[in-house]
Amino acid sequence: MWDDSFPSFLIGLREGLEAGLVVSVLVATLVRAGATSRLSQVWTGVLAAIAVSLSFGAVLTFTAASLSTPAQEAFGGALSLVAVAFVSTMVFWMRRSARSLAGEIREKVTEALTMGAGVLILTSFLAVGREGLETALFLWTTVRAADESAGPLTGAGAGLLLAAFLCWGLYRRVLRIDLTRFFAVTGAVLIVIAAGVLGYGLRDLQEGAVLPDGTAYAFDLSGSVDAGSWYAALLQGVLNLTPAMTWLQVIGYAGYLAVVMTLFVRGGRGGPGAPSRESAGAPAGRPLTPGPTRPRWLVPAAVVAVPALLAGLVVALAHPEPAAGQTVAVSATDCGRGFTAPEPGRRDFRMHNTGNQTSEVYLIDPSSNAVYGEIEGLAPGTTRDLVATVAGGTYAWRCVPADGKAVTSKTVRVGGAAGAHAVVPVSEQDLAAPLRAYKAYVNRGLATLVTQTRELSGDIRAGHLAAARTDWLTAHRTYASLGAAYGTFEDFDQKIDGRPDGLPGGVHDTRFTGFHRIEYGLWHGESAARLRGLAQRLADDTAGLREAFPHQDFDPSDLPLRAHEILENTLQFELTGDTDQGSGTGLATADANLAGTRELLAVLRPLLTSRAPKLLPTVDADIARVQKLLDSAHHGAGWTPVDRLDPATKARIDGTTGQLLEDLSPVPDLLEIRKSA
């Protein structure tokens, strides 16, 4: 957390010190003028500025939370650029104005003393509010960059506390600080941090499809840099430098740093700042005209409540709760009854099953069958809410009873700009061609596997155990590359690649057969005579599988599911060493699983490209990173055992595989077979 805390600590310290110095000068000026009775007006302005800053942060948070993922990326990226602009302006302004700041504030306070209470409140509010808004915006961007960790808020809190202590010391003349040097040093550091925020913001805009070339990497060190190491965490937390950066990020980072830092350094070499313009102050003895009597708590309470209410109003108006105005019937006879053209925005439809069968119901675009929202398994007589975002376009309901034919309601048209997200459904027919291609791949793999297991059996029968170990790995990798078909292999999978987990006799149980049983024997010194029967049985089982596979039922829905599940099993079993029976080849099996995933994605590519064109370039880049890490553990004919990987390498492999899994996770939903198709 400490690496995420430093940038926010620095911004909290600097902005807090700036605001604190302003407040200190305001208070000192009033005390000097004998107007201590009006100190409450200063604190009221300060309180109002704090309330506005907190409300601004709340608006940012709730606005982002209600957006889609791409829109969140674009929103966060845009605000990151705004934060960089604010911080850059603040750095140069403070560098230029530090010496004359106190005099300017005293002049404003002197003028305010001759006017009403509102002017003094406004003076302190404007003086502190700017720093508060800058702090809220910068903190929001750093919290987002830190994946919502508590580090940035902790750092900012510590910085503000230290700033408050320093301001108190300066006011009491306990401390003496060269503020010009302080703002120069912290300004230079903040420029470096702002360059990182700029790079992060540009990456967000690329991921939000606002800027192009999101997969054009200037460098990718994911295979050689441990993202979880202390130095990587420090670089990412403080400078927003990541192991993989696009060309746009690198150009933006380097260009901003070169230009802004050069201007900042040159500006610091100029002549002395403008001399302090000391105000004569208000005459100490001048009586102040008392204003109208009102409760002292009224104004402070109002300046806190009003910004909070306005923030709530902004959030409510911009992102209203879904309107629950329509109750729509679901049945084979009156599907969509009660449905009228809704207003654009988030809408909550109350779906009531009026029929006598459990049904699935879809809100669709009838022109393309694209699905905006769905409810599965709506039982007779029950009501459930379906929330969907409505924009310009055509809409209809499709009701699919469990034992009946799909029924589509009348079509309604909603005016306005298009923009609602919909998924084009996939039918079994859509998956027929990919399924044929993948079954052909599996058939070829099984033919190869039969040959390889016969060679393995021959090695063991001849007593050539060294050759058997080599042939065992070759055959096992072939089987591991057929991962999408595991659910179709039925009982053959347990016979061929079962583990001893749960067997009473463990590795010596007679029901433990196949690759892993032979692996145990080959790497634990068992004789060829003991392994001969096991090897022959494996060869027979693979031959039986090859003969049975063309007649087995291969569910088309397994294809998109396995795109994620193959490597999920890899992460759970192979990369933990759970399946290792002595060979230390878990990474070799993981490599074969990756090859199987790549083959599966190849047959699904046309369907995925038309539905999520940006998904596969990201996944391809992830696969390349995982492949590079696995290749680094492959030495000739040998592989580094999982339990001998150094912690940094192990963490890189796990982290990169986990990222690939995360990026693959939309595939099952995108290619789910829906009855609405």
C-alpha positions as CSV (number, residue, x, y, z in Angstrom):
1,M,0.0,0.0,0.0
2,W,2.9,2.4,0.7
3,D,3.8,2.6,-3.0
4,D,0.3,3.8,-3.9
5,S,0.4,6.2,-0.9
6,F,3.4,8.4,-1.9
7,P,1.9,10.4,-4.8
8,S,-1.2,11.1,-2.8
9,F,0.8,11.9,0.3
10,L,2.8,14.5,-1.7
11,I,-0.3,16.1,-3.2
12,G,-2.0,16.2,0.2
13,L,1.0,17.8,1.8
14,R,1.5,20.3,-1.0
15,E,-2.1,21.3,-1.5
16,G,-2.8,21.2,2.2
17,L,0.2,23.5,2.9
18,E,-1.0,25.9,0.2
19,A,-4.5,26.0,1.6
20,G,-3.2,26.1,5.1
21,L,-0.9,29.0,4.3
22,V,-3.8,30.9,2.9
23,V,-5.9,30.3,6.0
24,S,-3.0,31.3,8.2
25,V,-2.6,34.6,6.5
26,L,-6.4,35.2,6.6
27,V,-6.5,34.5,10.3
28,A,-3.3,36.5,11.1
29,T,-4.7,39.5,9.1
30,L,-8.0,39.5,11.0
31,V,-6.2,39.2,14.4
32,R,-3.9,42.0,13.5
33,A,-6.9,44.2,12.5
34,G,-8.7,43.4,15.8
35,A,-11.5,41.7,13.9
36,T,-11.3,38.3,15.7
37,S,-15.2,38.3,15.9
38,R,-15.1,37.7,12.1
39,L,-12.9,34.6,12.3
40,S,-16.0,32.5,12.1
41,Q,-16.6,33.8,8.6
42,V,-13.2,32.6,7.5
43,W,-13.9,29.1,8.9
44,T,-17.3,29.1,7.3
45,G,-15.7,29.7,3.9
46,V,-13.1,27.0,4.6
47,L,-15.9,24.6,5.6
48,A,-17.8,25.4,2.4
49,A,-14.7,24.7,0.3
50,I,-14.2,21.3,2.0
51,A,-17.9,20.4,1.5
52,V,-17.8,21.3,-2.2
53,S,-14.5,19.3,-2.7
54,L,-16.0,16.2,-1.0
55,S,-19.2,16.6,-3.0
56,F,-17.2,16.9,-6.2
57,G,-15.4,13.7,-5.4
58,A,-18.8,12.0,-4.7
59,V,-20.1,13.1,-8.1
60,L,-17.0,11.7,-9.9
61,T,-17.3,8.4,-8.0
62,F,-21.1,7.9,-8.7
63,T,-20.8,9.1,-12.2
64,A,-18.1,6.6,-13.1
65,A,-19.8,3.7,-11.2
66,S,-22.9,4.0,-13.4
67,L,-21.1,3.8,-16.7
68,S,-20.3,0.8,-18.8
69,T,-16.7,-0.5,-18.6
70,P,-15.6,1.2,-21.9
71,A,-17.3,4.4,-20.8
72,Q,-15.6,4.2,-17.4
73,E,-12.2,3.9,-19.0
74,A,-12.9,6.9,-21.3
75,F,-14.3,8.9,-18.4
76,G,-11.4,8.1,-16.1
77,G,-8.9,8.8,-18.9
78,A,-10.4,12.2,-19.6
79,L,-10.3,13.2,-16.0
80,S,-6.8,12.0,-15.7
81,L,-5.8,14.5,-18.4
82,V,-7.8,17.2,-16.6
83,A,-6.0,16.3,-13.4
84,V,-2.6,16.6,-15.1
85,A,-3.6,20.0,-16.5
86,F,-4.7,21.2,-13.0
87,V,-1.5,20.0,-11.3
88,S,0.7,21.5,-14.0
89,T,-1.0,24.9,-13.7
90,M,-0.8,24.7,-9.9
91,V,2.9,23.9,-9.9
92,F,3.8,26.9,-12.2
93,W,1.4,29.3,-10.4
94,M,2.8,28.5,-7.0
95,R,6.4,28.8,-8.2
96,R,5.6,32.2,-9.6
97,S,3.4,33.5,-6.8
98,A,4.9,32.1,-3.6
99,R,6.7,35.3,-2.6
100,S,3.8,37.6,-3.2
101,L,1.0,35.4,-2.0
102,A,0.8,36.7,1.6
103,G,0.6,40.4,0.5
104,E,-2.1,39.7,-2.1
105,I,-4.3,37.8,0.5
106,R,-3.9,40.6,3.1
107,E,-5.1,43.2,0.5
108,K,-8.2,41.1,-0.3
109,V,-8.9,40.6,3.4
110,T,-8.6,44.4,4.1
111,E,-11.0,45.1,1.3
112,A,-13.4,42.4,2.6
113,L,-13.4,43.9,6.1
114,T,-15.1,47.0,4.8
115,M,-17.8,45.0,3.2
116,G,-20.3,42.4,4.4
117,A,-19.8,39.0,5.9
118,G,-20.5,37.3,2.6
119,V,-17.4,38.8,1.0
120,L,-15.1,37.5,3.6
121,I,-16.7,34.0,3.4
122,L,-16.3,34.1,-0.4
123,T,-12.6,35.2,-0.1
124,S,-11.7,32.2,2.1
125,F,-13.9,29.9,0.1
126,L,-12.2,30.8,-3.2
127,A,-8.8,30.7,-1.7
128,V,-9.2,27.2,-0.2
129,G,-11.7,25.8,-2.7
130,R,-9.4,25.7,-5.6
131,E,-6.9,23.6,-3.7
132,G,-9.7,21.3,-2.6
133,L,-11.0,20.7,-6.1
134,E,-7.5,20.0,-7.4
135,T,-6.9,17.6,-4.5
136,A,-10.3,15.8,-5.1
137,L,-9.7,15.4,-8.8
138,F,-6.1,14.2,-8.4
139,L,-7.0,11.8,-5.6
140,W,-9.8,10.3,-7.7
141,T,-7.4,9.6,-10.5
142,T,-4.8,8.0,-8.2
143,V,-7.3,5.9,-6.4
144,R,-8.6,4.6,-9.7
145,A,-5.0,3.9,-10.9
146,A,-4.4,2.0,-7.7
147,D,-7.3,-0.4,-8.4
148,E,-9.4,1.1,-5.5
149,S,-6.8,0.3,-2.8
150,A,-6.8,2.3,0.4
151,G,-3.2,3.5,-0.2
152,P,-4.0,6.8,-1.9
153,L,-6.5,7.9,0.7
154,T,-4.2,6.9,3.5
155,G,-1.3,8.9,1.9
156,A,-3.5,11.9,1.3
157,G,-4.7,11.9,4.9
158,A,-1.1,11.7,6.2
159,G,-0.1,14.5,3.9
160,L,-3.0,16.8,5.0
161,L,-2.2,16.1,8.7
162,L,1.4,17.0,8.2
163,A,0.5,20.1,6.3
164,A,-1.8,21.1,9.1
165,F,1.0,20.7,11.7
166,L,3.4,22.7,9.5
167,C,0.9,25.5,9.1
168,W,0.3,25.6,12.8
169,G,4.0,25.8,13.4
170,L,4.5,28.6,10.9
171,Y,1.5,30.5,12.4
172,R,2.9,30.2,15.9
173,R,6.4,31.0,14.6
174,V,7.7,27.7,15.9
175,L,8.9,26.5,12.5
176,R,10.8,28.3,9.7
177,I,10.5,26.8,6.2
178,D,12.0,28.1,3.0
179,L,8.7,27.9,1.1
180,T,10.2,28.9,-2.2
181,R,12.6,25.9,-2.1
182,F,9.8,23.7,-0.8
183,F,7.5,24.5,-3.6
184,A,10.3,24.2,-6.2
185,V,11.3,20.7,-5.0
186,T,7.8,19.3,-4.6
187,G,6.8,20.9,-7.9
188,A,9.5,19.0,-9.7
189,V,8.4,15.7,-8.1
190,L,4.8,16.4,-8.9
191,I,5.7,16.9,-12.6
192,V,7.2,13.4,-12.7
193,I,4.1,12.0,-11.0
194,A,1.8,13.9,-13.4
195,A,3.6,12.4,-16.3
196,G,2.7,8.9,-15.0
197,V,-0.9,10.0,-14.5
198,L,-0.9,11.2,-18.1
199,G,0.4,7.9,-19.3
200,Y,-2.3,6.1,-17.3
201,G,-5.0,8.4,-18.7
202,L,-3.9,7.8,-22.3
203,R,-4.1,4.0,-21.7
204,D,-7.6,4.4,-20.3
205,L,-8.6,6.3,-23.3
206,Q,-7.2,3.6,-25.5
207,E,-9.1,0.9,-23.6
208,G,-12.2,3.0,-23.8
209,A,-11.8,3.1,-27.6
210,V,-11.4,6.9,-27.6
211,L,-7.8,6.7,-28.8
212,P,-6.4,4.1,-31.3
213,D,-3.5,1.6,-31.1
214,G,-4.4,0.0,-27.8
215,T,-2.3,-3.1,-28.7
216,A,0.7,-1.3,-30.2
217,Y,3.1,-1.9,-27.4
218,A,6.4,0.0,-27.3
219,F,7.7,-2.6,-24.9
220,D,6.4,-5.6,-23.0
221,L,8.5,-6.8,-20.1
222,S,5.8,-8.9,-18.5
223,G,7.8,-12.0,-19.2
224,S,10.9,-10.8,-17.4
225,V,9.6,-8.3,-14.8
226,D,7.7,-9.6,-11.7
227,A,4.7,-7.3,-11.4
228,G,4.4,-8.2,-7.7
229,S,8.0,-7.3,-6.8
230,W,8.7,-4.3,-4.6
231,Y,10.5,-2.4,-7.4
232,A,7.7,-3.0,-9.9
233,A,5.1,-1.9,-7.3
234,L,7.1,1.2,-6.5
235,L,7.4,2.2,-10.2
236,Q,3.8,1.6,-10.8
237,G,2.5,3.1,-7.6
238,V,4.6,6.3,-7.7
239,L,5.3,6.8,-11.4
240,N,2.5,4.7,-13.1
241,L,5.2,2.9,-15.1
242,T,4.0,-0.6,-16.0
243,P,5.8,-3.6,-17.5
244,A,3.9,-3.2,-20.7
245,M,3.2,0.2,-22.2
246,T,1.9,1.3,-25.6
247,W,3.7,3.7,-27.9
248,L,1.1,6.4,-27.2
249,Q,1.8,6.1,-23.4
250,V,5.5,6.3,-23.9
251,I,5.4,9.3,-26.2
252,G,2.9,11.1,-23.9
253,Y,5.0,10.4,-20.8
254,A,8.3,11.3,-22.3
255,G,7.0,14.3,-24.2
256,Y,5.2,15.8,-21.2
257,L,8.2,15.2,-18.9
258,A,10.7,16.8,-21.3
259,V,8.6,19.9,-22.1
260,V,7.1,20.7,-18.7
261,M,10.2,19.9,-16.7
262,T,12.3,22.1,-19.0
263,L,9.9,25.0,-18.6
264,F,9.7,24.5,-14.9
265,V,13.5,24.5,-14.4
266,R,14.0,27.5,-16.7
267,G,11.3,29.4,-14.8
268,G,13.2,28.8,-11.5
269,R,16.3,30.4,-12.9
270,G,14.7,33.8,-13.4
271,G,15.1,36.8,-11.2
272,P,13.6,37.1,-7.8
273,G,9.9,37.1,-7.4
274,A,7.8,40.1,-7.0
275,P,8.3,41.8,-3.6
276,S,5.7,41.2,-1.0
277,R,3.1,43.9,-1.0
278,E,2.4,44.4,2.7
279,S,-0.9,45.8,3.4
280,A,-1.2,48.6,6.0
281,G,-4.0,46.6,7.5
282,A,-7.3,47.8,8.7
283,P,-7.2,50.3,11.5
284,A,-7.1,48.3,14.7
285,G,-9.5,50.6,16.4
286,R,-12.2,50.8,13.7
287,P,-15.5,49.6,15.1
288,L,-17.1,46.9,13.0
289,T,-20.8,47.3,12.3
290,P,-22.6,44.2,13.7
291,G,-24.7,42.4,11.2
292,P,-28.2,41.1,11.8
293,T,-28.5,38.6,14.6
294,R,-28.8,35.0,13.4
295,P,-27.8,31.6,15.0
296,R,-24.1,31.0,14.7
297,W,-24.6,27.5,13.4
298,L,-26.9,28.5,10.5
299,V,-24.4,29.6,7.9
300,P,-21.8,26.8,8.5
301,A,-24.6,24.3,8.4
302,A,-25.9,25.8,5.2
303,V,-22.6,25.8,3.4
304,V,-22.1,22.1,4.2
305,A,-25.6,21.0,3.4
306,V,-26.0,22.9,0.1
307,P,-23.1,21.4,-1.8
308,A,-24.0,17.9,-0.5
309,L,-27.6,18.4,-1.7
310,L,-26.4,19.7,-5.0
311,A,-24.1,16.8,-5.5
312,G,-26.9,14.4,-4.7
313,L,-29.1,16.2,-7.2
314,V,-26.5,16.0,-9.9
315,V,-26.0,12.2,-9.4
316,A,-29.8,11.7,-9.3
317,L,-30.5,13.7,-12.4
318,A,-27.6,12.3,-14.4
319,H,-28.1,8.7,-13.3
320,P,-31.7,8.2,-12.1
321,E,-32.8,4.9,-10.6
322,P,-34.4,2.7,-13.3
323,A,-38.0,3.6,-13.8
324,A,-40.2,0.7,-12.8
325,G,-43.2,1.9,-14.8
326,Q,-44.1,-1.1,-17.0
327,T,-45.3,-4.6,-16.0
328,V,-44.9,-6.9,-19.0
329,A,-46.6,-10.2,-19.4
330,V,-44.7,-13.4,-20.2
331,S,-46.5,-16.4,-21.7
332,A,-47.0,-18.3,-25.0
333,T,-50.3,-16.4,-25.6
334,D,-49.7,-12.8,-24.5
335,C,-45.9,-12.3,-24.6
336,G,-45.1,-8.6,-24.2
337,R,-48.7,-7.5,-23.2
338,G,-48.4,-4.1,-21.4
339,F,-45.2,-3.1,-23.3
340,T,-45.1,0.4,-24.7
341,A,-42.3,2.4,-26.1
342,P,-40.1,3.5,-23.1
343,E,-38.2,6.7,-22.7
344,P,-34.4,6.4,-23.3
345,G,-32.3,5.7,-20.2
346,R,-32.1,2.9,-17.7
347,R,-35.4,1.2,-17.4
348,D,-36.7,-1.5,-15.0
349,F,-39.3,-3.8,-16.5
350,R,-41.4,-6.0,-14.2
351,M,-41.7,-9.3,-16.0
352,H,-44.7,-11.3,-14.8
353,N,-45.2,-14.9,-16.1
354,T,-48.9,-15.2,-16.7
355,G,-48.7,-18.7,-18.3
356,N,-48.4,-22.2,-17.0
357,Q,-44.8,-22.9,-18.1
358,T,-41.4,-21.8,-16.9
359,S,-40.1,-19.4,-19.6
360,E,-37.0,-17.5,-20.6
361,V,-37.6,-14.0,-21.7
362,Y,-35.4,-11.6,-23.8
363,L,-35.5,-8.0,-24.6
364,I,-34.3,-7.9,-28.2
365,D,-33.7,-5.8,-31.3
366,P,-36.1,-7.6,-33.7
367,S,-34.1,-6.5,-36.7
368,S,-31.0,-8.4,-35.7
369,N,-32.1,-10.6,-32.8
370,A,-29.5,-8.9,-30.6
371,V,-30.2,-9.2,-26.9
372,Y,-30.4,-6.2,-24.6
373,G,-31.4,-8.2,-21.5
374,E,-32.7,-11.6,-20.4
375,I,-34.2,-13.5,-17.6
376,E,-33.8,-17.3,-17.4
377,G,-36.2,-19.6,-15.7
378,L,-39.1,-17.3,-14.9
379,A,-41.6,-19.6,-13.1
380,P,-45.4,-19.4,-13.6
381,G,-47.0,-16.8,-11.5
382,T,-43.8,-15.1,-10.5
383,T,-42.5,-11.6,-11.2
384,R,-38.9,-10.5,-11.6
385,D,-37.2,-7.3,-12.7
386,L,-35.2,-6.9,-15.8
387,V,-33.1,-3.7,-16.0
388,A,-31.9,-2.5,-19.4
389,T,-30.5,0.6,-20.9
390,V,-32.7,1.9,-23.7
391,A,-31.5,4.2,-26.5
392,G,-32.7,4.9,-30.0
393,G,-33.8,1.8,-31.9
394,T,-36.4,-1.0,-32.1
395,Y,-37.4,-3.2,-29.2
396,A,-39.5,-6.3,-28.7
397,W,-39.9,-9.1,-26.2
398,R,-39.3,-12.8,-27.0
399,C,-40.8,-15.4,-24.7
400,V,-39.5,-18.9,-24.8
401,P,-41.6,-21.4,-22.8
402,A,-39.8,-24.6,-21.6
403,D,-41.8,-26.9,-23.9
404,G,-43.1,-24.5,-26.4
405,K,-42.2,-22.3,-29.4
406,A,-40.6,-18.9,-29.1
407,V,-43.1,-16.0,-29.3
408,T,-42.2,-12.4,-30.2
409,S,-44.2,-9.4,-29.1
410,K,-45.0,-6.4,-31.2
411,T,-42.1,-4.1,-32.0
412,V,-41.9,-0.6,-30.6
413,R,-39.5,2.2,-31.7
414,V,-37.6,4.5,-29.4
415,G,-36.4,7.8,-30.8
416,G,-33.0,9.4,-30.2
417,A,-29.5,8.4,-30.9
418,A,-28.5,4.7,-30.9
419,G,-26.1,3.4,-28.3
420,A,-27.6,0.7,-26.2
421,H,-25.3,-2.3,-25.9
422,A,-26.7,-5.6,-27.2
423,V,-25.2,-9.0,-27.8
424,V,-26.0,-10.8,-31.1
425,P,-27.1,-14.3,-30.0
426,V,-25.4,-17.5,-31.0
427,S,-27.4,-20.5,-32.2
428,E,-26.3,-24.1,-32.5
429,Q,-26.1,-23.6,-36.3
430,D,-23.6,-20.7,-35.7
431,L,-21.4,-23.1,-33.8
432,A,-21.7,-26.0,-36.2
433,A,-18.8,-25.0,-38.4
434,P,-16.4,-24.3,-35.5
435,L,-17.5,-27.6,-33.9
436,R,-16.7,-29.5,-37.1
437,A,-13.3,-27.9,-37.4
438,Y,-12.5,-28.6,-33.7
439,K,-13.7,-32.3,-33.9
440,A,-11.4,-32.7,-36.9
441,Y,-8.5,-31.3,-34.8
442,V,-9.3,-33.7,-32.0
443,N,-9.5,-36.7,-34.4
444,R,-6.1,-35.9,-35.7
445,G,-4.8,-35.5,-32.2
446,L,-6.2,-38.8,-31.1
447,A,-4.6,-40.6,-34.1
448,T,-1.3,-39.2,-33.1
449,L,-1.9,-40.1,-29.5
450,V,-2.6,-43.7,-30.3
451,T,0.7,-44.0,-32.1
452,Q,2.6,-42.3,-29.3
453,T,1.1,-44.4,-26.5
454,R,2.0,-47.6,-28.5
455,E,5.6,-46.3,-28.7
456,L,5.5,-45.7,-24.9
457,S,4.2,-49.2,-24.3
458,G,6.9,-50.7,-26.6
459,D,9.6,-48.8,-24.7
460,I,8.4,-50.2,-21.4
461,R,8.0,-53.7,-22.8
462,A,11.6,-53.6,-24.0
463,G,12.8,-52.2,-20.7
464,H,14.0,-48.9,-22.2
465,L,12.8,-46.7,-19.3
466,A,14.8,-43.7,-20.2
467,A,13.2,-43.6,-23.7
468,A,9.9,-44.3,-22.0
469,R,10.2,-41.1,-19.9
470,T,10.7,-39.0,-23.1
471,D,7.9,-40.7,-24.9
472,W,5.6,-40.4,-21.9
473,L,6.0,-36.6,-21.9
474,T,5.4,-36.4,-25.7
475,A,2.2,-38.4,-25.5
476,H,0.9,-36.7,-22.4
477,R,1.4,-33.2,-24.0
478,T,-0.6,-34.4,-27.0
479,Y,-3.5,-35.5,-24.8
480,A,-3.3,-32.2,-22.8
481,S,-3.6,-30.2,-26.0
482,L,-7.1,-31.6,-26.6
483,G,-8.6,-29.9,-23.5
484,A,-11.9,-28.7,-25.0
485,A,-12.9,-32.3,-25.6
486,Y,-12.5,-33.5,-22.0
487,G,-16.3,-33.2,-21.3
488,T,-16.9,-35.4,-24.3
489,F,-14.4,-38.2,-23.5
490,E,-16.8,-39.5,-20.9
491,D,-15.2,-42.4,-18.8
492,F,-12.1,-42.5,-21.0
493,D,-10.7,-39.3,-19.4
494,Q,-10.5,-40.9,-16.0
495,K,-8.9,-44.0,-17.4
496,I,-6.4,-42.1,-19.4
497,D,-5.6,-39.0,-17.3
498,G,-7.1,-39.6,-13.9
499,R,-5.5,-38.6,-10.6
500,P,-5.4,-40.7,-7.4
501,D,-7.3,-38.1,-5.4
502,G,-10.0,-39.8,-3.3
503,L,-8.9,-43.3,-4.0
504,P,-8.5,-45.4,-0.8
505,G,-5.2,-46.9,-2.0
506,G,-3.8,-43.6,-3.3
507,V,-1.2,-44.1,-6.0
508,H,-1.2,-47.8,-5.4
509,D,-5.0,-48.2,-5.9
510,T,-5.8,-50.6,-8.7
511,R,-8.2,-48.0,-10.1
512,F,-5.4,-45.5,-10.6
513,T,-4.4,-46.0,-14.2
514,G,-3.3,-44.0,-17.2
515,F,-0.6,-41.3,-17.7
516,H,-0.2,-40.2,-14.1
517,R,0.1,-43.8,-12.8
518,I,2.8,-44.5,-15.3
519,E,4.4,-41.2,-14.5
520,Y,4.6,-42.2,-10.8
521,G,6.2,-45.5,-11.7
522,L,8.7,-44.1,-14.2
523,W,10.0,-41.4,-11.8
524,H,9.8,-43.5,-8.6
525,G,12.0,-46.5,-9.7
526,E,9.3,-49.1,-10.5
527,S,10.4,-51.8,-12.8
528,A,9.4,-52.3,-16.4
529,A,7.7,-55.5,-15.5
530,R,5.4,-53.7,-13.1
531,L,4.6,-50.9,-15.6
532,R,4.1,-53.2,-18.6
533,G,0.5,-53.9,-18.0
534,L,-0.3,-50.3,-17.2
535,A,1.3,-49.1,-20.4
536,Q,-0.5,-51.6,-22.5
537,R,-3.8,-50.6,-20.9
538,L,-3.1,-46.9,-21.7
539,A,-2.5,-47.8,-25.3
540,D,-5.7,-49.8,-25.5
541,D,-7.7,-47.0,-23.8
542,T,-6.5,-44.3,-26.2
543,A,-7.3,-46.6,-29.1
544,G,-10.8,-47.2,-27.7
545,L,-11.2,-43.4,-27.3
546,R,-10.2,-42.8,-30.9
547,E,-12.8,-45.3,-32.1
548,A,-15.6,-44.0,-29.8
549,F,-15.0,-40.3,-30.2
550,P,-16.8,-39.8,-33.6
551,H,-19.9,-41.3,-32.1
552,Q,-19.8,-39.4,-28.8
553,D,-22.1,-36.4,-28.2
554,F,-20.1,-33.2,-28.4
555,D,-22.2,-30.4,-27.0
556,P,-21.5,-27.2,-29.1
557,S,-21.9,-25.0,-25.9
558,D,-18.7,-26.7,-24.6
559,L,-16.6,-24.8,-27.1
560,P,-17.0,-21.3,-25.6
561,L,-17.0,-22.7,-22.0
562,R,-13.7,-24.5,-22.5
563,A,-12.1,-21.4,-23.9
564,H,-11.9,-20.2,-20.3
565,E,-12.0,-23.5,-18.4
566,I,-8.9,-25.1,-19.9
567,L,-6.5,-22.5,-18.5
568,E,-8.6,-22.2,-15.3
569,N,-7.7,-25.9,-14.7
570,T,-4.1,-25.2,-15.6
571,L,-3.9,-22.5,-13.0
572,Q,-5.5,-24.7,-10.4
573,F,-3.7,-27.9,-11.0
574,E,-0.6,-27.8,-13.3
575,L,0.7,-24.4,-12.0
576,T,0.3,-25.6,-8.4
577,G,2.1,-28.9,-8.9
578,D,-1.1,-30.7,-7.8
579,T,-1.0,-33.2,-10.7
580,D,2.7,-33.9,-10.6
581,Q,3.6,-37.5,-9.8
582,G,7.3,-37.0,-10.0
583,S,8.2,-35.9,-13.5
584,G,8.2,-32.2,-12.7
585,T,6.6,-31.5,-16.1
586,G,3.7,-29.3,-15.0
587,L,4.8,-26.4,-17.1
588,A,5.1,-28.7,-20.1
589,T,1.5,-29.7,-19.6
590,A,0.6,-26.0,-19.1
591,D,2.3,-25.3,-22.5
592,A,0.1,-28.0,-24.1
593,N,-3.0,-26.5,-22.5
594,L,-2.1,-23.1,-23.9
595,A,-1.7,-24.7,-27.4
596,G,-5.1,-26.2,-27.0
597,T,-6.7,-22.9,-26.0
598,R,-5.0,-21.2,-29.0
599,E,-6.5,-23.9,-31.3
600,L,-9.9,-23.4,-29.8
601,L,-9.9,-19.7,-30.2
602,A,-8.8,-20.1,-33.8
603,V,-12.1,-21.9,-34.7
604,L,-14.1,-19.4,-32.6
605,R,-12.4,-16.4,-34.1
606,P,-15.0,-15.4,-36.7
607,L,-17.8,-15.4,-34.1
608,L,-15.8,-13.5,-31.6
609,T,-14.5,-10.9,-34.0
610,S,-18.0,-10.0,-35.1
611,R,-19.2,-9.6,-31.6
612,A,-16.2,-8.2,-29.7
613,P,-13.6,-7.0,-32.2
614,K,-11.2,-5.7,-29.5
615,L,-11.2,-8.9,-27.4
616,L,-9.0,-11.2,-29.5
617,P,-6.1,-8.7,-30.0
618,T,-5.9,-8.4,-26.2
619,V,-6.1,-12.1,-25.7
620,D,-3.5,-12.8,-28.3
621,A,-1.1,-10.4,-26.6
622,D,-1.8,-12.2,-23.2
623,I,-1.1,-15.6,-24.8
624,A,2.1,-14.3,-26.2
625,R,3.2,-13.2,-22.7
626,V,2.3,-16.5,-21.1
627,Q,4.1,-18.4,-23.9
628,K,7.2,-16.3,-23.4
629,L,7.3,-17.2,-19.7
630,L,6.7,-20.9,-20.3
631,D,9.4,-20.9,-23.0
632,S,11.9,-19.5,-20.5
633,A,11.3,-22.5,-18.3
634,H,12.0,-25.0,-21.2
635,H,15.6,-26.0,-21.5
636,G,16.2,-28.4,-24.4
637,A,14.2,-31.5,-23.6
638,G,13.7,-30.6,-20.0
639,W,11.3,-28.2,-18.1
640,T,11.8,-26.5,-14.8
641,P,9.6,-28.2,-12.2
642,V,6.9,-25.9,-10.7
643,D,8.3,-26.4,-7.1
644,R,11.8,-25.2,-8.3
645,L,10.7,-21.9,-9.8
646,D,11.9,-18.9,-7.9
647,P,9.1,-16.9,-6.3
648,A,9.4,-14.0,-8.7
649,T,9.1,-16.2,-11.8
650,K,6.3,-18.2,-10.3
651,A,4.4,-15.0,-9.5
652,R,4.9,-13.8,-13.0
653,I,3.6,-17.0,-14.6
654,D,0.6,-17.0,-12.2
655,G,-0.2,-13.4,-12.7
656,T,0.1,-13.4,-16.5
657,T,-2.1,-16.6,-16.7
658,G,-4.6,-15.0,-14.4
659,Q,-4.8,-11.9,-16.6
660,L,-5.3,-14.1,-19.6
661,L,-8.2,-15.8,-17.8
662,E,-9.7,-12.5,-16.9
663,D,-9.6,-11.4,-20.6
664,L,-11.0,-14.7,-21.7
665,S,-13.9,-14.5,-19.2
666,P,-16.4,-12.7,-21.6
667,V,-16.2,-15.5,-24.2
668,P,-18.8,-17.9,-22.7
669,D,-21.3,-15.1,-22.4
670,L,-20.6,-13.7,-25.9
671,L,-21.1,-17.2,-27.4
672,E,-23.8,-18.6,-25.2
673,I,-26.5,-20.4,-27.1
674,R,-29.7,-18.6,-26.5
675,K,-33.2,-19.8,-27.4
676,S,-34.0,-16.3,-28.6
677,A,-31.8,-16.9,-31.7
